[in-house]
Amino acid sequence: MLPALPVFGFKPNVNQLTQPVHLFNILFLGLGASALCFATWGSAVNILGAVKTSAYIYAVPVITVATSIIVLRERITGIAVMGIVLTLVGLLVSQSKNFSFQPPGRKNGQESAADNGLTEHKKIADHQVEKA
């Protein structure tokens, strides 16, 4: 984004950074929002694990809309409602055990050639560890 700033006429003004309102906004974004988000994300990874936690990154737009309604008193639009519904449905489907994707030509419980190759590779590796 930095290379695009001159194209859009951005001219930095250091004097604005010394004004208390701008300084506190930057401190809030750096310490409050960012630090709190990283801390809660780290806690979620410890509790849920990395894979399950990464699926919930898609809930961020829903939380953003809810926060903008509560904090900023914004009105919710039809498009926002549709986006929230699609996001939540996608999140539920991705976390549901009932919606498992099976590649074409594969039946439940059937291993693919790639799975067999990995299994054989693991057996060889386990055998080499046992010998040592």
N, CA, C and O atoms as a MOPAC input file, in Angstrom:
PM7 MOZYME 1SCF
protein

 N      0.80300 1    -1.18700 1     0.00000 1
 C      0.00000 1     0.00000 1     0.00000 1
 C      0.85600 1     1.26600 1     0.00000 1
 O      0.45400 1     2.28900 1    -0.55400 1
 N      2.01100 1     1.19800 1     0.60800 1
 C      2.84900 1     2.39300 1     0.68500 1
 C      3.20300 1     2.98200 1    -0.68600 1
 O      3.16500 1     4.20300 1    -0.83700 1
 N      3.54800 1     2.15600 1    -1.69800 1
 C      3.84700 1     2.73500 1    -3.00600 1
 C      2.65200 1     3.45100 1    -3.64500 1
 O      2.83900 1     4.32000 1    -4.49700 1
 N      1.45100 1     3.10000 1    -3.25000 1
 C      0.25600 1     3.72000 1    -3.83700 1
 C     -0.09900 1     5.05500 1    -3.19000 1
 O     -0.88700 1     5.81400 1    -3.75300 1
 N      0.45800 1     5.35600 1    -2.03500 1
 C      0.08700 1     6.58500 1    -1.32700 1
 C      0.34000 1     7.85400 1    -2.14300 1
 O     -0.54700 1     8.70600 1    -2.18900 1
 N      1.49100 1     8.03000 1    -2.78500 1
 C      1.68900 1     9.24800 1    -3.57600 1
 C      0.72400 1     9.36000 1    -4.76500 1
 O      0.35000 1    10.46100 1    -5.16900 1
 N      0.33600 1     8.22800 1    -5.30900 1
 C     -0.59600 1     8.23300 1    -6.44000 1
 C     -1.93600 1     8.82500 1    -6.02800 1
 O     -2.58400 1     9.51000 1    -6.81900 1
 N     -2.35100 1     8.56400 1    -4.79900 1
 C     -3.63800 1     9.05300 1    -4.31400 1
 C     -3.52300 1    10.39000 1    -3.58200 1
 O     -4.48300 1    10.82800 1    -2.94700 1
 N     -2.38400 1    11.03000 1    -3.66000 1
 C     -2.21700 1    12.36700 1    -3.09400 1
 C     -2.00600 1    12.41300 1    -1.59300 1
 O     -2.28600 1    13.43400 1    -0.96500 1
 N     -1.52000 1    11.33800 1    -1.00900 1
 C     -1.27400 1    11.31700 1     0.42700 1
 C     -0.02800 1    12.13200 1     0.74300 1
 O      1.03900 1    11.90400 1     0.17500 1
 N     -0.17700 1    13.07700 1     1.64900 1
 C      0.96200 1    13.88700 1     2.11100 1
 C      1.00100 1    13.79700 1     3.63600 1
 O      0.12900 1    14.34100 1     4.31400 1
 N      2.01000 1    13.11300 1     4.17500 1
 C      2.06200 1    12.96100 1     5.63500 1
 C      2.29100 1    14.28800 1     6.34100 1
 O      3.04300 1    15.14100 1     5.86900 1
 N      1.63100 1    14.44400 1     7.47800 1
 C      1.76600 1    15.64000 1     8.29600 1
 C      2.10200 1    15.18600 1     9.71400 1
 O      1.23700 1    14.69900 1    10.44300 1
 N      3.35800 1    15.34900 1    10.09300 1
 C      3.82800 1    14.88500 1    11.39400 1
 C      3.15500 1    15.65300 1    12.52700 1
 O      2.99800 1    15.11200 1    13.62200 1
 N      2.75900 1    16.88200 1    12.29100 1
 C      2.10700 1    17.67500 1    13.33900 1
 C      0.80100 1    17.04100 1    13.79800 1
 O      0.42200 1    17.18600 1    14.96000 1
 N      0.11000 1    16.34300 1    12.90600 1
 C     -1.14300 1    15.70000 1    13.30000 1
 C     -0.90300 1    14.58000 1    14.30600 1
 O     -1.75600 1    14.32200 1    15.15400 1
 N      0.23700 1    13.91700 1    14.22300 1
 C      0.52900 1    12.82200 1    15.14200 1
 C      0.75900 1    13.30700 1    16.57100 1
 O      0.61200 1    12.53500 1    17.51800 1
 N      1.11600 1    14.56900 1    16.73100 1
 C      1.35600 1    15.10000 1    18.07000 1
 C      0.07800 1    15.56500 1    18.74600 1
 O      0.08300 1    15.83700 1    19.94600 1
 N     -1.00900 1    15.66000 1    18.00700 1
 C     -2.28800 1    16.05200 1    18.61200 1
 C     -2.80900 1    14.88700 1    19.44200 1
 O     -2.77900 1    13.74400 1    18.98700 1
 N     -3.28900 1    15.16300 1    20.65700 1
 C     -3.69600 1    14.07700 1    21.56100 1
 C     -4.74900 1    13.12600 1    20.96700 1
 O     -4.66800 1    11.91700 1    21.18500 1
 N     -5.72000 1    13.64300 1    20.23200 1
 C     -6.76900 1    12.77200 1    19.70600 1
 C     -6.19100 1    11.74700 1    18.72600 1
 O     -6.59300 1    10.58400 1    18.75100 1
 N     -5.26200 1    12.15700 1    17.86900 1
 C     -4.64600 1    11.23800 1    16.92100 1
 C     -3.69300 1    10.28200 1    17.62000 1
 O     -3.63800 1     9.09900 1    17.28400 1
 N     -2.95000 1    10.78600 1    18.58200 1
 C     -2.00600 1     9.95800 1    19.32900 1
 C     -2.73800 1     8.85900 1    20.10200 1
 O     -2.30700 1     7.70600 1    20.10400 1
 N     -3.84800 1     9.21900 1    20.76000 1
 C     -4.61300 1     8.22100 1    21.50900 1
 C     -5.28800 1     7.20500 1    20.57400 1
 O     -5.42800 1     6.03600 1    20.93400 1
 N     -5.70100 1     7.64000 1    19.38900 1
 C     -6.26900 1     6.70100 1    18.42100 1
 C     -5.23100 1     5.66800 1    17.98700 1
 O     -5.53200 1     4.47900 1    17.88300 1
 N     -4.02500 1     6.12700 1    17.73900 1
 C     -2.95000 1     5.21400 1    17.33300 1
 C     -2.59800 1     4.26600 1    18.47800 1
 O     -2.39700 1     3.07300 1    18.25400 1
 N     -2.52300 1     4.78500 1    19.69300 1
 C     -2.23600 1     3.93600 1    20.84700 1
 C     -3.34600 1     2.90800 1    21.07000 1
 O     -3.07400 1     1.74900 1    21.38000 1
 N     -4.59500 1     3.34100 1    20.91000 1
 C     -5.71100 1     2.40700 1    21.06800 1
 C     -5.62900 1     1.29200 1    20.03000 1
 O     -5.79200 1     0.12000 1    20.36900 1
 N     -5.38000 1     1.64400 1    18.77100 1
 C     -5.30200 1     0.63300 1    17.72000 1
 C     -4.13000 1    -0.31900 1    17.95000 1
 O     -4.24500 1    -1.52400 1    17.72700 1
 N     -3.00800 1     0.23100 1    18.39700 1
 C     -1.82000 1    -0.60000 1    18.60900 1
 C     -1.90100 1    -1.45600 1    19.84800 1
 O     -1.63800 1    -2.65700 1    19.80100 1
 N     -2.26500 1    -0.83900 1    20.96100 1
 C     -2.27800 1    -1.56100 1    22.23300 1
 C     -3.61600 1    -2.23300 1    22.50000 1
 O     -3.67400 1    -3.41400 1    22.84300 1
 N     -4.67700 1    -1.47700 1    22.34100 1
 C     -6.00000 1    -2.01300 1    22.65700 1
 C     -6.45700 1    -3.04800 1    21.67100 1
 O     -6.62000 1    -4.21600 1    22.02600 1
 N     -6.66600 1    -2.64900 1    20.45000 1
 C     -7.25700 1    -3.55200 1    19.45900 1
 C     -6.29000 1    -4.65800 1    19.04000 1
 O     -6.62100 1    -5.83800 1    19.15400 1
 N     -5.13000 1    -4.30400 1    18.56700 1
 C     -4.19800 1    -5.31300 1    18.04300 1
 C     -3.69000 1    -6.25300 1    19.12800 1
 O     -3.71900 1    -7.47000 1    18.94800 1
 N     -3.23500 1    -5.72400 1    20.22700 1
 C     -2.68900 1    -6.57100 1    21.29500 1
 C     -3.76500 1    -7.48000 1    21.86800 1
 O     -3.51500 1    -8.66000 1    22.11200 1
 N     -4.95200 1    -6.94400 1    22.08200 1
 C     -6.04100 1    -7.75200 1    22.61100 1
 C     -6.42900 1    -8.85800 1    21.63600 1
 O     -6.68900 1    -9.99100 1    22.04200 1
 N     -6.46500 1    -8.52700 1    20.35700 1
 C     -6.80400 1    -9.53700 1    19.34400 1
 C     -5.76500 1   -10.64800 1    19.29600 1
 O     -6.12700 1   -11.82300 1    19.24400 1
 N     -4.49400 1   -10.30300 1    19.31100 1
 C     -3.45600 1   -11.33300 1    19.28200 1
 C     -3.49600 1   -12.19700 1    20.54200 1
 O     -3.29500 1   -13.40900 1    20.47200 1
 N     -3.75500 1   -11.57800 1    21.68400 1
 C     -3.82100 1   -12.34500 1    22.92800 1
 C     -5.00300 1   -13.31100 1    22.91600 1
 O     -4.85100 1   -14.47000 1    23.30300 1
 N     -6.17100 1   -12.85600 1    22.48100 1
 C     -7.33300 1   -13.74500 1    22.44900 1
 C     -7.17100 1   -14.82300 1    21.37300 1
 O     -7.60800 1   -15.95800 1    21.56100 1
 N     -6.54500 1   -14.47000 1    20.25100 1
 C     -6.29900 1   -15.46000 1    19.20000 1
 C     -5.36400 1   -16.55600 1    19.71700 1
 O     -5.60000 1   -17.74100 1    19.48200 1
 N     -4.31100 1   -16.15800 1    20.41700 1
 C     -3.38800 1   -17.13400 1    20.99200 1
 C     -4.07800 1   -18.03800 1    21.99100 1
 O     -3.81300 1   -19.24000 1    22.02300 1
 N     -4.95800 1   -17.48300 1    22.80800 1
 C     -5.71800 1   -18.30000 1    23.76300 1
 C     -6.62900 1   -19.27900 1    23.03000 1
 O     -6.74500 1   -20.43900 1    23.42300 1
 N     -7.27300 1   -18.81100 1    21.96700 1
 C     -8.16100 1   -19.68400 1    21.19600 1
 C     -7.38500 1   -20.82600 1    20.55800 1
 O     -7.87000 1   -21.95700 1    20.51900 1
 N     -6.18800 1   -20.54600 1    20.05800 1
 C     -5.35800 1   -21.60200 1    19.45800 1
 C     -4.98600 1   -22.62800 1    20.52100 1
 O     -4.99300 1   -23.82800 1    20.24800 1
 N     -4.66200 1   -22.17300 1    21.73000 1
 C     -4.32300 1   -23.10800 1    22.81000 1
 C     -5.51000 1   -23.97700 1    23.20600 1
 O     -5.34000 1   -25.15400 1    23.52400 1
 N     -6.71700 1   -23.40100 1    23.18700 1
 C     -7.90500 1   -24.13700 1    23.61600 1
 C     -8.44100 1   -25.04500 1    22.51100 1
 O     -8.69900 1   -26.22600 1    22.74500 1
 N     -8.60900 1   -24.48800 1    21.29800 1
 C     -9.25100 1   -25.22000 1    20.20700 1
 C     -8.27900 1   -25.92500 1    19.27500 1
 O     -8.64300 1   -26.90800 1    18.63100 1
 N     -7.05200 1   -25.43600 1    19.19400 1
 C     -6.10000 1   -25.93700 1    18.20900 1
 C     -6.08100 1   -25.00400 1    17.00800 1
 O     -7.01200 1   -24.22800 1    16.79100 1
 N     -5.01700 1   -25.09000 1    16.23800 1
 C     -4.80600 1   -24.14100 1    15.13300 1
 C     -5.82000 1   -24.31200 1    14.00600 1
 O     -6.31600 1   -23.32000 1    13.47100 1
 N     -6.13200 1   -25.53900 1    13.64000 1
 C     -7.02000 1   -25.77200 1    12.50000 1
 C     -8.42900 1   -25.29700 1    12.80800 1
 O     -9.03200 1   -24.58800 1    12.00200 1
 N     -8.95700 1   -25.67400 1    13.95200 1
 C    -10.31900 1   -25.27700 1    14.32000 1
 C    -10.39000 1   -23.76200 1    14.51700 1
 O    -11.38000 1   -23.14000 1    14.13200 1
 N     -9.37900 1   -23.17600 1    15.09700 1
 C     -9.38300 1   -21.73300 1    15.31500 1
 C     -9.33700 1   -20.98800 1    13.98900 1
 O     -9.99700 1   -19.96100 1    13.83200 1
 N     -8.56900 1   -21.49200 1    13.03800 1
 C     -8.45900 1   -20.79200 1    11.75500 1
 C     -9.78700 1   -20.74900 1    11.01500 1
 O    -10.01700 1   -19.83100 1    10.22700 1
 N    -10.66200 1   -21.71000 1    11.24700 1
 C    -11.97900 1   -21.68600 1    10.60100 1
 C    -12.81100 1   -20.50900 1    11.10100 1
 O    -13.65400 1   -19.99200 1    10.36900 1
 N    -12.58300 1   -20.08800 1    12.32900 1
 C    -13.37400 1   -19.01400 1    12.91000 1
 C    -12.90900 1   -17.61900 1    12.49200 1
 O    -13.50600 1   -16.62500 1    12.90600 1
 N    -11.87400 1   -17.52900 1    11.69500 1
 C    -11.45000 1   -16.22700 1    11.17600 1
 C    -12.54900 1   -15.63500 1    10.30000 1
 O    -12.64400 1   -14.42000 1    10.13200 1
 N    -13.38200 1   -16.52500 1     9.74400 1
 C    -14.47600 1   -16.06400 1     8.88700 1
 C    -15.60900 1   -15.43200 1     9.67900 1
 O    -16.51100 1   -14.83900 1     9.08800 1
 N    -15.58400 1   -15.54400 1    10.98500 1
 C    -16.59300 1   -14.89100 1    11.81800 1
 C    -16.27200 1   -13.41500 1    12.05200 1
 O    -17.10700 1   -12.68100 1    12.57900 1
 N    -15.09000 1   -12.98000 1    11.67100 1
 C    -14.68200 1   -11.58700 1    11.90800 1
 C    -15.64000 1   -10.58100 1    11.27000 1
 O    -16.00300 1    -9.61400 1    11.93900 1
 N    -16.07400 1   -10.75000 1    10.00600 1
 C    -17.02500 1    -9.77900 1     9.45200 1
 C    -18.34200 1    -9.71400 1    10.22100 1
 O    -18.93400 1    -8.64200 1    10.34500 1
 N    -18.80100 1   -10.84000 1    10.73400 1
 C    -20.04100 1   -10.85700 1    11.51800 1
 C    -19.84700 1   -10.05200 1    12.80300 1
 O    -20.70200 1    -9.25000 1    13.18000 1
 N    -18.73300 1   -10.27400 1    13.45600 1
 C    -18.43300 1    -9.53200 1    14.68900 1
 C    -18.26400 1    -8.04500 1    14.38800 1
 O    -18.67000 1    -7.19900 1    15.18500 1
 N    -17.67100 1    -7.72800 1    13.25000 1
 C    -17.48700 1    -6.32800 1    12.86600 1
 C    -18.82200 1    -5.64000 1    12.66100 1
 O    -19.01500 1    -4.51700 1    13.12700 1
 N    -19.74700 1    -6.29500 1    11.97200 1
 C    -21.07200 1    -5.69900 1    11.75700 1
 C    -21.78500 1    -5.52300 1    13.09200 1
 O    -22.36900 1    -4.47100 1    13.35200 1
 N    -21.74100 1    -6.54600 1    13.93600 1
 C    -22.40000 1    -6.44600 1    15.24600 1
 C    -21.80200 1    -5.31800 1    16.08200 1
 O    -22.52800 1    -4.56400 1    16.72900 1
 N    -20.48800 1    -5.20700 1    16.06400 1
 C    -19.83000 1    -4.14000 1    16.82100 1
 C    -20.18500 1    -2.76700 1    16.26400 1
 O    -20.39500 1    -1.83100 1    17.03500 1
 N    -20.25600 1    -2.62700 1    14.94700 1
 C    -20.60100 1    -1.32600 1    14.35500 1
 C    -22.02700 1    -0.93000 1    14.70000 1
 O    -22.32400 1     0.25600 1    14.84200 1
 N    -22.91400 1    -1.91400 1    14.83700 1
 C    -24.28700 1    -1.60400 1    15.23300 1
 C    -24.33500 1    -1.16000 1    16.69300 1
 O    -25.00400 1    -0.18100 1    17.02600 1
 N    -23.62900 1    -1.87600 1    17.55700 1
 C    -23.66300 1    -1.58200 1    18.99300 1
 C    -22.89000 1    -0.30900 1    19.33300 1
 O    -23.40200 1     0.56700 1    20.03100 1
 N    -21.66100 1    -0.21200 1    18.83800 1
 C    -20.78200 1     0.89300 1    19.23500 1
 C    -21.05300 1     2.15900 1    18.42600 1
 O    -21.17000 1     3.24900 1    18.98700 1
 N    -21.14900 1     2.01200 1    17.12200 1
 C    -21.27700 1     3.18500 1    16.25000 1
 C    -22.72500 1     3.53800 1    15.91700 1
 O    -22.98000 1     4.53400 1    15.24000 1
 N    -23.65600 1     2.74000 1    16.38000 1
 C    -25.08100 1     2.95500 1    16.12300 1
 C    -25.40300 1     2.98200 1    14.62600 1
 O    -26.28100 1     3.72400 1    14.18400 1
 N    -24.68000 1     2.16100 1    13.85200 1
 C    -24.94600 1     2.07500 1    12.41500 1
 C    -26.19500 1     1.24300 1    12.18600 1
 O    -26.55000 1     0.38900 1    12.99800 1
 N    -26.85900 1     1.51100 1    11.05800 1
 C    -28.03600 1     0.73200 1    10.69300 1
 C    -27.57800 1    -0.43800 1     9.82800 1
 O    -26.71100 1    -0.29400 1     8.96700 1
 N    -28.17500 1    -1.58600 1    10.07600 1
 C    -27.82000 1    -2.77200 1     9.31500 1
 C    -28.57400 1    -2.76200 1     7.98500 1
 O    -29.75600 1    -2.42300 1     7.93500 1
 N    -27.88400 1    -3.13200 1     6.92100 1
 C    -28.48100 1    -3.14600 1     5.59400 1
 C    -28.84300 1    -4.58000 1     5.19500 1
 O    -28.40500 1    -5.53800 1     5.83200 1
 N    -29.63100 1    -4.71400 1     4.15100 1
 C    -30.00300 1    -6.02700 1     3.65500 1
 C    -28.80200 1    -6.82300 1     3.18300 1
 O    -28.72200 1    -8.03400 1     3.38600 1
 N    -27.87100 1    -6.12800 1     2.55100 1
 C    -26.65300 1    -6.80400 1     2.07900 1
 C    -25.83000 1    -7.31600 1     3.25600 1
 O    -25.24900 1    -8.39900 1     3.18600 1
 N    -25.78000 1    -6.53000 1     4.35100 1
 C    -25.04700 1    -6.97000 1     5.53800 1
 C    -25.70600 1    -8.20400 1     6.14600 1
 O    -25.01800 1    -9.13400 1     6.56600 1
 N    -27.03900 1    -8.21300 1     6.19200 1
 C    -27.75100 1    -9.38500 1     6.72200 1
 C    -27.46800 1   -10.60700 1     5.86400 1
 O    -27.20400 1   -11.69100 1     6.38300 1
 N    -27.52400 1   -10.42600 1     4.53500 1
 C    -27.24800 1   -11.53800 1     3.63000 1
 C    -25.81300 1   -12.03600 1     3.81600 1
 O    -25.57800 1   -13.24500 1     3.82600 1
 N    -24.86400 1   -11.13400 1     3.96300 1
 C    -23.47300 1   -11.52300 1     4.19700 1
 C    -23.29900 1   -12.26200 1     5.50800 1
 O    -22.55300 1   -13.23900 1     5.57700 1
 N    -23.98000 1   -11.80600 1     6.55200 1
 C    -23.90700 1   -12.47900 1     7.85500 1
 C    -24.46300 1   -13.89300 1     7.75400 1
 O    -23.86000 1   -14.83900 1     8.26200 1
 N    -25.61400 1   -14.03800 1     7.09800 1
 C    -26.23300 1   -15.35200 1     6.96800 1
 C    -25.32300 1   -16.29500 1     6.17700 1
 O    -25.10400 1   -17.43500 1     6.58600 1
 N    -24.79400 1   -15.82000 1     5.04700 1
 C    -23.90900 1   -16.66600 1     4.23900 1
 C    -22.64400 1   -17.04500 1     5.00400 1
 O    -22.18000 1   -18.18200 1     4.92000 1
 N    -22.09700 1   -16.10400 1     5.73700 1
 C    -20.88400 1   -16.37300 1     6.52100 1
 C    -21.14900 1   -17.41300 1     7.59900 1
 O    -20.37100 1   -18.35300 1     7.76300 1
 N    -22.24400 1   -17.24900 1     8.33300 1
 C    -22.54900 1   -18.18800 1     9.40500 1
 C    -22.89400 1   -19.58000 1     8.86600 1
 O    -22.50400 1   -20.58800 1     9.45600 1
 N    -23.62100 1   -19.63800 1     7.75400 1
 C    -23.93300 1   -20.93500 1     7.15200 1
 C    -22.64200 1   -21.62100 1     6.70300 1
 O    -22.45000 1   -22.81400 1     6.94000 1
 N    -21.76500 1   -20.86300 1     6.05900 1
 C    -20.48100 1   -21.43800 1     5.63600 1
 C    -19.66000 1   -21.93000 1     6.80700 1
 O    -19.03000 1   -22.98500 1     6.72700 1
 N    -19.66100 1   -21.17500 1     7.89700 1
 C    -18.92100 1   -21.57500 1     9.09200 1
 C    -19.52100 1   -22.84100 1     9.69700 1
 O    -18.79100 1   -23.74900 1    10.09600 1
 N    -20.84200 1   -22.89900 1     9.76500 1
 C    -21.49300 1   -24.08800 1    10.31200 1
 C    -21.23500 1   -25.31300 1     9.43900 1
 O    -20.97300 1   -26.39900 1     9.95500 1
 N    -21.30600 1   -25.14400 1     8.13400 1
 C    -21.05400 1   -26.27400 1     7.23300 1
 C    -19.60700 1   -26.74600 1     7.36500 1
 O    -19.34300 1   -27.94800 1     7.39000 1
 N    -18.67600 1   -25.80400 1     7.45000 1
 C    -17.26800 1   -26.19600 1     7.53300 1
 C    -16.93900 1   -26.91100 1     8.84100 1
 O    -15.99900 1   -27.70400 1     8.89000 1
 N    -17.69500 1   -26.64100 1     9.89200 1
 C    -17.42100 1   -27.25900 1    11.18500 1
 C    -18.30100 1   -28.47400 1    11.47400 1
 O    -18.12300 1   -29.14400 1    12.49000 1
 N    -19.25200 1   -28.75600 1    10.57900 1
 C    -20.17700 1   -29.85300 1    10.78700 1
 C    -19.55900 1   -31.17800 1    10.35400 1
 O    -18.85000 1   -31.24100 1     9.35000 1
 N    -19.82900 1   -32.22000 1    11.10600 1
 C    -19.35700 1   -33.56400 1    10.76300 1
 C    -20.22700 1   -34.17600 1     9.66100 1
 O    -19.79700 1   -35.10700 1     8.98000 1
 N    -21.44900 1   -33.65600 1     9.48300 1
 C    -22.38500 1   -34.21500 1     8.49900 1
 C    -22.05600 1   -33.81100 1     7.06900 1
 O    -22.52400 1   -34.45400 1     6.12900 1
 N    -21.27300 1   -32.77300 1     6.88500 1
 C    -20.95300 1   -32.27700 1     5.55300 1
 C    -19.49100 1   -32.56700 1     5.22800 1
 O    -18.68400 1   -31.64300 1     5.13000 1
 N    -19.14700 1   -33.83400 1     5.06200 1
 C    -17.76400 1   -34.14900 1     4.72900 1
 C    -17.65100 1   -34.32100 1     3.22200 1
 O    -18.49500 1   -34.96800 1     2.60200 1
 N    -16.63300 1   -33.75600 1     2.64700 1
 C    -16.42100 1   -33.81600 1     1.20700 1
 C    -15.70500 1   -35.10200 1     0.84600 1
 O    -14.68300 1   -35.44000 1     1.44300 1
 N    -16.23100 1   -35.80700 1    -0.11500 1
 C    -15.58400 1   -37.01000 1    -0.63500 1
 C    -15.19700 1   -36.73900 1    -2.07900 1
 O    -16.05800 1   -36.36600 1    -2.87600 1
 N    -13.94900 1   -36.90900 1    -2.43900 1
 C    -13.54700 1   -36.71900 1    -3.82300 1
 C    -14.30800 1   -37.66200 1    -4.74200 1
 O    -14.71300 1   -38.74100 1    -4.30800 1
 N    -14.51400 1   -37.28100 1    -6.01100 1
 C    -15.24300 1   -38.13900 1    -6.94100 1
 C    -14.58300 1   -39.51400 1    -7.06700 1
 O    -13.35800 1   -39.62300 1    -7.10500 1
 N    -15.40700 1   -40.55800 1    -7.13000 1
 C    -14.89200 1   -41.91000 1    -7.30200 1
 C    -14.41700 1   -42.55900 1    -6.02400 1
 O    -13.86000 1   -43.65600 1    -6.06300 1
 N    -14.62200 1   -41.90800 1    -4.88600 1
 C    -14.16600 1   -42.45700 1    -3.62000 1
 C    -15.37000 1   -42.68300 1    -2.72000 1
 O    -16.23100 1   -41.80900 1    -2.61100 1
 N    -15.44500 1   -43.83900 1    -2.07500 1
 C    -16.53600 1   -44.15200 1    -1.16700 1
 C    -16.06400 1   -43.94500 1     0.25600 1
 O    -14.86200 1   -43.89200 1     0.51900 1
 N    -17.01400 1   -43.82500 1     1.17900 1
 C    -16.66500 1   -43.64300 1     2.59000 1
 C    -15.73100 1   -44.74600 1     3.06300 1
 O    -15.98700 1   -45.93000 1     2.84300 1
 N    -14.65700 1   -44.35100 1     3.70800 1
 C    -13.70000 1   -45.29400 1     4.25300 1
 C    -12.70100 1   -45.84100 1     3.25500 1
 O    -11.75800 1   -46.53100 1     3.64200 1
 N    -12.89100 1   -45.54600 1     1.97700 1
 C    -11.99000 1   -46.06100 1     0.94600 1
 C    -10.75600 1   -45.17100 1     0.87300 1
 O    -10.87200 1   -43.94700 1     0.81800 1
 N     -9.57300 1   -45.78500 1     0.87100 1
 C     -8.33000 1   -45.02000 1     0.77900 1
 C     -7.97800 1   -44.77600 1    -0.67400 1
 O     -8.24800 1   -45.60800 1    -1.54000 1
 N     -7.37400 1   -43.62700 1    -0.93100 1
 C     -6.90600 1   -43.32800 1    -2.28000 1
 C     -5.48200 1   -43.85800 1    -2.43100 1
 O     -4.85800 1   -44.30200 1    -1.46800 1
 N     -4.99300 1   -43.79800 1    -3.65700 1
 C     -3.61400 1   -44.22000 1    -3.91600 1
 C     -2.64200 1   -43.36100 1    -3.12600 1
 O     -1.63300 1   -43.85300 1    -2.62000 1
 N     -2.95200 1   -42.07400 1    -3.02400 1
 C     -2.07300 1   -41.17600 1    -2.26100 1
 C     -2.05700 1   -41.56400 1    -0.79100 1
 O     -1.00400 1   -41.55800 1    -0.15400 1
 N     -3.25300 1   -41.90900 1    -0.24000 1
 C     -3.30800 1   -42.33800 1     1.15500 1
 C     -2.49900 1   -43.61100 1     1.35900 1
 O     -1.77400 1   -43.74100 1     2.34500 1
 N     -2.62500 1   -44.56000 1     0.41500 1
 C     -1.86900 1   -45.80700 1     0.51200 1
 C     -0.37100 1   -45.53200 1     0.47800 1
 O      0.39500 1   -46.15000 1     1.21800 1
 N      0.04500 1   -44.60900 1    -0.37800 1
 C      1.45300 1   -44.26300 1    -0.46500 1
 C      1.95600 1   -43.66300 1     0.83400 1
 O      3.06100 1   -43.97100 1     1.28100 1
 N      1.14600 1   -42.80800 1     1.43800 1
 C      1.54000 1   -42.20700 1     2.71200 1
 C      1.59800 1   -43.27200 1     3.80800 1
 O      2.48400 1   -43.25100 1     4.66200 1
 N      0.64400 1   -44.19800 1     3.77000 1
 C      0.63600 1   -45.26500 1     4.76300 1
 C      1.89200 1   -46.12100 1     4.63500 1
 O      2.52900 1   -46.44800 1     5.63600 1
 N      2.24400 1   -46.48100 1     3.40800 1
 C      3.45200 1   -47.28400 1     3.18800 1
 C      4.69200 1   -46.52100 1     3.63700 1
 O      5.59400 1   -47.09900 1     4.24200 1
 N      4.73700 1   -45.22000 1     3.34000 1
 C      5.87700 1   -44.39900 1     3.74400 1
 C      5.98400 1   -44.36100 1     5.26300 1
 O      7.08400 1   -44.44400 1     5.81000 1
 N      4.84100 1   -44.23500 1     5.95200 1
 C      4.84100 1   -44.21100 1     7.41200 1
 C      5.31400 1   -45.55100 1     7.97100 1
 O      6.06400 1   -45.59100 1     8.94700 1
 N      4.86600 1   -46.66700 1     7.34200 1
 C      5.30100 1   -47.98800 1     7.80700 1
 C      6.81500 1   -48.13100 1     7.68700 1
 O      7.46900 1   -48.65100 1     8.59000 1
 N      7.36500 1   -47.66900 1     6.57400 1
 C      8.81500 1   -47.75900 1     6.37300 1
 C      9.53200 1   -46.91400 1     7.42000 1
 O     10.52700 1   -47.35100 1     7.99800 1
 N      9.02400 1   -45.69300 1     7.66800 1
 C      9.65500 1   -44.81000 1     8.63900 1
 C      9.56900 1   -45.41300 1    10.03600 1
 O     10.53800 1   -45.36300 1    10.79400 1
 N      8.40800 1   -45.98800 1    10.38500 1
 C      8.24800 1   -46.61500 1    11.70400 1
 C      9.19800 1   -47.80500 1    11.85200 1
 O      9.78100 1   -48.00700 1    12.91700 1
 N      9.35100 1   -48.58600 1    10.79200 1
 C     10.23800 1   -49.74600 1    10.82700 1
 C     11.68600 1   -49.30100 1    11.04100 1
 O     12.43000 1   -49.93900 1    11.78600 1
 N     12.08500 1   -48.19800 1    10.38000 1
 C     13.45000 1   -47.70800 1    10.53000 1
 C     13.69200 1   -47.20900 1    11.95400 1
 O     14.79200 1   -47.35200 1    12.48700 1
 N     12.66400 1   -46.62500 1    12.56800 1
 C     12.80900 1   -46.15400 1    13.95100 1
 C     12.94500 1   -47.34900 1    14.88900 1
 O     13.74900 1   -47.32100 1    15.82100 1
 N     12.15500 1   -48.40700 1    14.64000 1
 C     12.23800 1   -49.59300 1    15.48000 1
 C     13.61100 1   -50.24100 1    15.41500 1
 O     14.11000 1   -50.73300 1    16.42700 1
 N     14.23100 1   -50.24800 1    14.23500 1
 C     15.55900 1   -50.84600 1    14.05500 1
 C     16.62600 1   -50.07800 1    14.82500 1
 O     17.61800 1   -50.65900 1    15.26400 1
 N     16.42900 1   -48.80300 1    14.98700 1
 C     17.46100 1   -47.96000 1    15.61400 1
 C     17.48200 1   -48.06600 1    17.09200 1
 O     18.29600 1   -47.41500 1    17.74600 1

